């Protein structure tokens, strides 16, 4: 069976859920990766109202869509983050922010992640995609230099806060797919190694492969797939274009908006950037990934109503890159 192509609704949360369903269905998507913000999927309502999840499933069925994953990037960010500040207040539900006390925000966010696993099980999905936050990301600037003990404490903080969350994921039969991303506990290759070590490589914690963040950090998304083969729990298809080389634009983006051409990189229309897409999909085939391929649309320089169907067509072509058929292999072995 071909791998389903889904649309991540995080960049569409300004629209009502049913309107996004109608758009995605009309374009030909197989389903959605549903964001847990806007009105798309509300974790508290899913647990408090027994009719909420069935109503969500009815809307999906009405538009001939399915769901394989939900995403909790915004609340997940607050579990480990330091500092907790206005940025978090701007993205968190008021009930999670409450009085804004930093440790209270972290604890309420952790409880919400546990509830998200329970809500995912009610919805019938086994993967929750998201962020973890990080108590040590602010040390990445390298000066003043961070002592090794501070970094170790950061990974211990991650383990202490996430192991109880993952216990609930285990109980519910759900997995967490962490998106390796700047500002997280795992943001590149070696920090991913350390994060997995910190939690003892427990199966409840895996990875969401989004190649865009590897490209602008000058990392290889293909080898990442091969080296973390047993941890690729979900795939987000998003492209990036590196624009350095004029002596002005750097990798750190200078606090400029995504669409500002003075930046050293940008998210762009899927397929037109620097991600080695064909090699990546051959690597996904090699590790036996059969899950959904989710389009994450973040091109600030293109109308999303044009870009989302274009991205779908591109990913469908990539999905056609299948492993050799058994009969093809047999024909050569018979010679």
Number of C-alpha atoms within 10 A of each C-alpha: 4 11 14 19 25 29 30 24 27 22 14 19 18 13 14 12 20 16 11 18 25 16 15 24 20 12 15 15 24 21 26 27 26 24 26 22 22 16 13 22 24 16 21 13 13 21 16 10 10 11 11 18 21 14 11 17 15 13 17 20 14 13 17 17 20 18 20 21 28 28 26 24 21 22 29 23 25 31 28 30 25 17 15 20 14 10 9 20 17 11 15 20 15 11 10 21 23 13 11 16 11 16 15 15 25 25 16 18 24 24 16 21 26 19 19 28 28 20 24 26 17 16 20 14 18 19 25 31 25 24 26 28 25 24 25 23 19 13 14 12 9 8 7 8 9 14 9 9 8 13 15 14 13 20 24 16 17 23 20 14 17 19 17 14 21 23 14 19 27 17 11 17 16 23 24 29 24 29 24 24 22 16 18 23 28 25 20 19 17 9 15 21 13 16 20 19 13 19 19 12 14 14 15 22 24 24 25 22 25 21 27 25 22 23 20 23 16 11 15 16 22 20 14 19 22 16 12 16 17 14 20 23 24 25 24 23 24 24 30 24 18 21 17 15 9 8 7 11 17 17 14 12 15 12 7 12 12 18 16 13 13 17 21 23 23 25 21 23 25 27 19 12 18 16 25 15 20 15 15 20 21 17 20 23 16 14 16 13 19 15 17 23 26 27 27 22 25 22 21 15 15 14 10 17 10 10 17 24 19 15 22 24 16 16 21 16 11 18 19 11 14 13 13 9 8 8 9 9 10 10 9 8 8 6 5
